[in-house]
C-alpha cells in the first residue's frame, strides 16, 4: 500500500503538510460528507506558457531574489508594492482578491513546485502536467478525467461529468469519464429538431461524433436554462483578462446548478513572457489580474457552493530565475501553484524553499523544484473527493518507476498513517498530519520538523 | 492503375488530400478515372502555390503603414490626454509608464467616460482581412486543393500569431513570402525564409535578442532571448526528441543574435525588412550539436539552419507530422519511413515528398478517420455549396466560434492535429450551429439530395442519404449533409 506521504521528492516534509490538511473540512468525520451535506466542487485552471512563479509570488526575503530578477523584481516599497503573504513571500499587487482570500484563510500557494518533467518544451511540459504521467506522450487521457472515472459508479460527482471550458477539450479532461463542453464564444444555436436529426444520423454511423455532440448539446441546454444567453452572445474582448473572467463566470454558473458538473477544467493562454514581462505592472501583471478576476468570478458565481469549492491554478513549468536579455524570462523549472476556495485551509505558502543562491539553482538557472506538484494535486483530490492514496497512485497519477512503499524510511509523523493504511489510506494520514499541524506555529513546513 | 472509375479513391483524393469537391464543378468523375494522376496534375500547374492577388502589400509596406498608424494614434491619444486631464495627473500617468494600459490609467483619473468617438479600425486589421480573403479564395477556386492543404500545413508548422502586436498586419504576407514560394520547393529554403521573416522574428522575440558580449548588448545592457532558438530546434526542425540539449538551445540563440528587422526610423535598413544587426551579434565561434560554426555574421546562422534542415531528426520529425496530418493520428510506420527516406534522399525536396505521399498505398488504404479542422470544414462547405462571401467576416466569425480563429493558434506549436482535439463537445456543437447558419443563408436554393450526388457520388452512406432525404426542408437537409460524418471526416 502506498500513502499520500510517500512521494519521492526531496521534500517529504512539505508533502506531509500538503497531503491532508489543505481543506477546512478534512477534520470532519467521514460520515458528514457521506451523508450528503457536503457537495464539493473542483476547478483546475491551466496557465499555458509557463508562469514565472518568482514574479507571481516573490521570495522577497531571499537576498538573492532582487539581484537575479532585476527590473522585474517585486518589492514592498515603491508605487506598486507587493502584497506581503508572510515574512518571506509577497504576492504580485495585481492579485488583490487572492490576497484577501489568503488573509481569510481560503487561499494557499505552493512554491518551488514542479511536475516530474525536467526539460523545457511547453508542449511536452503541458502533456505531463495534464496527463499526470511522469513523462510526455504516455497516454491520451488526463488525470482529472481519470479521477472522475475512479469515483464510485453512480457517485453524483462523476455522474454529472466534467466540464471542459473552451472550444476544444484539453488533455487534462480527456478520457473515459463523460465530459461536457462550453465556451463563451457562440453563434446562434441550431434548432432542436436539426440537432435531434444530426444525433440520429450519428447514432447510426459515427459513435464518436455522437458522444461529443450529445455532451455539447446537454451543456447548451443548461446554459440556456440558467440565463446565460447574454453572456454567450458577448464576444471575447481584446483584453485577455476579460476573456478569463468571462470563462470563469460561465463555468461558475454551470457549476452552481444542482444538476451541473462538479469538476471543471479551464485553460488560460499567454504566460510565455520571454520579453518585457513587467513586474508589479505590465504584461504579466495584467494576466495575473485576469486570473485574480477569474477567482473572484468563481467566488461570486458559485454563491453558497463556494464553501465547498477548491480551485487550483497550475502551469507546465517555471521560468529562469535570472532575467534574460530582453527584460523577460526564458523557460525554467519550478514555479508556483495557487490553491483557492472556501474548502481550502489556506493562509500559508507551502514551500521547502531551495534558495536562489548560485549553487542552489537548478542547472544554474532555474528555481529548484522541491515539492512534487502531483503531491499537491493528490492532496486536493483526496480531500475534495475522498479518493484513496491507492487509487491516486495507481490510476490518477501513476508513477511506475518511482512508486515506493510507505515503510521504513517514513518520517515519524507519518507512522500513524502506516498502521491504518491498508484500506482507507488518506484517513489516518490526515489525522497524523493534523496532529502534526497542531504542533506547528507557522505554516512554513521547512521550519516545522 | 485502377480499372474503371474508382469513386472510393476519388473521395480519398478530395477529402484526404484536398478541400472536398466543388458543388459547381463535376470533378468527381475526372478524379475517379485516375486519382493519383488527378492529384499530381495539380502540383504541375505553374505557380500553383502562389496567390493571384497582386494588390496585397509586401511585408515591408504593411509594417511601414503600421508604424505610421501607431505614431498617429499615439499623438492623438496624447492630444486627448492633454485636453482632458488636469496637468498634474497627466504628469503622474506618464511617469508610471503605463503606455500599454491607457484605459486603466484614464479610468483611475476619471477621464474615461469623457473620451468621444470610437477610433478607426487599425490599419493592421485591413491587411489582415484582405489576406484572409485571398487565402479563403485560393482554396475556394482550387481544383482539389492539395496544394492549399500543403500551404495550410506548412503555415501551421511554422505558425506565427496575429494576436501578437504587429503580426496581425503581416501574418498573411508571412504566408505569401516565407511559406508559399517553398511549399513545393526546398525545406531548407523555407526554413531560412521563415526564420528571417519579421513576423517570426517578432513573434518569437528574436528581434530583440542581443549577444551579451556584442557591442550593442554591452551598451544597452541587453542580452539573449532563447525563445526562437528553442522552437526552431523543438518545433521547426529536429523535434522535441531530436537529441539537442539546453546548451544547444542557448548556442543557437547566440548564433541568431542580430537577426532582426528594421524599425520605424530605419536606422538599420529599410523599415519593415529583415536586417542583420552586426553590432548585436554575439562574437566568437559557436558549437551547435557538436559542430563548430566560425565567428561571423548572418552566414553563421544560415549555415546552422542549413545543417538543421538536412539533419536526420528533421526528416523523421517532418515525415511523421505530414503523415499524421494527412493520413491518421497514428500513421502507419511504413508510410512515415517512405516519406522520411524521400525527404533525406532529396535533401528536403518538398515536391518529391508530396508526390511520395500521393504514391504511397497507405494513403489510399487507411480509412478516412481524421476530422476536418474548423477551417477545412468551413471552406469545404463553401466549395460544396459553391458560394463565397464578398467579405471575410462570415468566415472569420464562425472560425473563431469553432475555436480556430485564423492565424491565431494558441502557441508556437500551432493548431492541434488529432481527432480528439476537434471532436470535442463544444467543438461539435459550434459546428452544428455553423452548419445551421450557413444553411439558413442558402435557404432552398440548393437541393441537398442532388448535392450529395455531386460531391460524394456513390460514396455517401445510406444513413446520410436517408437523413437528408427525410429532412423537413432543403435548408435542414443541407445542414444535415454538412454535419454528416462523410463531410466532417477526411
HADDOCK unambig.tbl for C-alpha pairs under 7 A between the chains (distance, minus, plus):
assign (segid A and resid 167 and name CA) (segid B and resid 402 and name CA) 6.23 0.50 0.50
assign (segid A and resid 167 and name CA) (segid B and resid 403 and name CA) 4.87 0.50 0.50
assign (segid A and resid 167 and name CA) (segid B and resid 426 and name CA) 5.15 0.50 0.50
assign (segid A and resid 167 and name CA) (segid B and resid 427 and name CA) 5.21 0.50 0.50
assign (segid A and resid 168 and name CA) (segid B and resid 403 and name CA) 6.82 0.50 0.50
assign (segid A and resid 168 and name CA) (segid B and resid 421 and name CA) 5.66 0.50 0.50
assign (segid A and resid 168 and name CA) (segid B and resid 422 and name CA) 6.06 0.50 0.50
assign (segid A and resid 168 and name CA) (segid B and resid 424 and name CA) 5.55 0.50 0.50
assign (segid A and resid 168 and name CA) (segid B and resid 426 and name CA) 6.59 0.50 0.50
assign (segid A and resid 168 and name CA) (segid B and resid 427 and name CA) 5.91 0.50 0.50
assign (segid A and resid 169 and name CA) (segid B and resid 421 and name CA) 6.07 0.50 0.50
assign (segid A and resid 169 and name CA) (segid B and resid 424 and name CA) 5.68 0.50 0.50
assign (segid A and resid 180 and name CA) (segid B and resid 425 and name CA) 6.20 0.50 0.50
assign (segid A and resid 181 and name CA) (segid B and resid 425 and name CA) 4.98 0.50 0.50
assign (segid A and resid 181 and name CA) (segid B and resid 426 and name CA) 4.63 0.50 0.50
assign (segid A and resid 182 and name CA) (segid B and resid 426 and name CA) 5.44 0.50 0.50
assign (segid A and resid 183 and name CA) (segid B and resid 426 and name CA) 6.69 0.50 0.50
assign (segid A and resid 185 and name CA) (segid B and resid 401 and name CA) 5.25 0.50 0.50
assign (segid A and resid 186 and name CA) (segid B and resid 401 and name CA) 5.62 0.50 0.50
assign (segid A and resid 187 and name CA) (segid B and resid 401 and name CA) 6.77 0.50 0.50
assign (segid A and resid 187 and name CA) (segid B and resid 433 and name CA) 6.33 0.50 0.50
assign (segid A and resid 188 and name CA) (segid B and resid 433 and name CA) 6.44 0.50 0.50
assign (segid A and resid 189 and name CA) (segid B and resid 433 and name CA) 5.14 0.50 0.50
assign (segid A and resid 190 and name CA) (segid B and resid 432 and name CA) 6.41 0.50 0.50
assign (segid A and resid 190 and name CA) (segid B and resid 433 and name CA) 4.76 0.50 0.50
assign (segid A and resid 190 and name CA) (segid B and resid 436 and name CA) 5.45 0.50 0.50
assign (segid A and resid 194 and name CA) (segid B and resid 476 and name CA) 6.64 0.50 0.50
assign (segid A and resid 198 and name CA) (segid B and resid 480 and name CA) 6.12 0.50 0.50
assign (segid A and resid 198 and name CA) (segid B and resid 483 and name CA) 6.88 0.50 0.50
assign (segid A and resid 201 and name CA) (segid B and resid 463 and name CA) 6.50 0.50 0.50
assign (segid A and resid 201 and name CA) (segid B and resid 464 and name CA) 6.73 0.50 0.50
assign (segid A and resid 201 and name CA) (segid B and resid 467 and name CA) 6.53 0.50 0.50
assign (segid A and resid 204 and name CA) (segid B and resid 463 and name CA) 6.95 0.50 0.50
assign (segid A and resid 206 and name CA) (segid B and resid 485 and name CA) 6.59 0.50 0.50
assign (segid A and resid 209 and name CA) (segid B and resid 423 and name CA) 6.32 0.50 0.50
assign (segid A and resid 212 and name CA) (segid B and resid 423 and name CA) 6.29 0.50 0.50
assign (segid A and resid 212 and name CA) (segid B and resid 424 and name CA) 5.34 0.50 0.50
assign (segid A and resid 212 and name CA) (segid B and resid 425 and name CA) 4.24 0.50 0.50
assign (segid A and resid 212 and name CA) (segid B and resid 428 and name CA) 6.47 0.50 0.50
assign (segid A and resid 213 and name CA) (segid B and resid 425 and name CA) 5.12 0.50 0.50
assign (segid A and resid 213 and name CA) (segid B and resid 428 and name CA) 5.17 0.50 0.50
assign (segid A and resid 213 and name CA) (segid B and resid 429 and name CA) 5.75 0.50 0.50
assign (segid A and resid 215 and name CA) (segid B and resid 425 and name CA) 5.30 0.50 0.50
assign (segid A and resid 216 and name CA) (segid B and resid 425 and name CA) 4.02 0.50 0.50
assign (segid A and resid 216 and name CA) (segid B and resid 426 and name CA) 4.97 0.50 0.50
assign (segid A and resid 216 and name CA) (segid B and resid 428 and name CA) 6.79 0.50 0.50
assign (segid A and resid 216 and name CA) (segid B and resid 429 and name CA) 5.31 0.50 0.50
assign (segid A and resid 217 and name CA) (segid B and resid 429 and name CA) 6.32 0.50 0.50
assign (segid A and resid 269 and name CA) (segid B and resid 410 and name CA) 6.84 0.50 0.50
assign (segid A and resid 274 and name CA) (segid B and resid 225 and name CA) 6.75 0.50 0.50
assign (segid A and resid 274 and name CA) (segid B and resid 227 and name CA) 6.70 0.50 0.50
assign (segid A and resid 275 and name CA) (segid B and resid 205 and name CA) 6.77 0.50 0.50
assign (segid A and resid 324 and name CA) (segid B and resid 223 and name CA) 6.22 0.50 0.50
assign (segid A and resid 324 and name CA) (segid B and resid 224 and name CA) 5.92 0.50 0.50
assign (segid A and resid 324 and name CA) (segid B and resid 225 and name CA) 6.04 0.50 0.50
assign (segid A and resid 325 and name CA) (segid B and resid 209 and name CA) 6.43 0.50 0.50
assign (segid A and resid 325 and name CA) (segid B and resid 210 and name CA) 6.57 0.50 0.50
assign (segid A and resid 325 and name CA) (segid B and resid 222 and name CA) 4.44 0.50 0.50
assign (segid A and resid 325 and name CA) (segid B and resid 223 and name CA) 3.06 0.50 0.50
assign (segid A and resid 325 and name CA) (segid B and resid 224 and name CA) 4.45 0.50 0.50
assign (segid A and resid 325 and name CA) (segid B and resid 225 and name CA) 5.84 0.50 0.50
assign (segid A and resid 326 and name CA) (segid B and resid 208 and name CA) 6.42 0.50 0.50
assign (segid A and resid 326 and name CA) (segid B and resid 209 and name CA) 6.36 0.50 0.50
assign (segid A and resid 326 and name CA) (segid B and resid 222 and name CA) 6.06 0.50 0.50
assign (segid A and resid 326 and name CA) (segid B and resid 223 and name CA) 6.24 0.50 0.50
assign (segid A and resid 326 and name CA) (segid B and resid 224 and name CA) 6.83 0.50 0.50
assign (segid A and resid 326 and name CA) (segid B and resid 225 and name CA) 6.21 0.50 0.50
assign (segid A and resid 330 and name CA) (segid B and resid 225 and name CA) 6.97 0.50 0.50
assign (segid A and resid 330 and name CA) (segid B and resid 226 and name CA) 6.58 0.50 0.50
assign (segid A and resid 330 and name CA) (segid B and resid 227 and name CA) 6.93 0.50 0.50
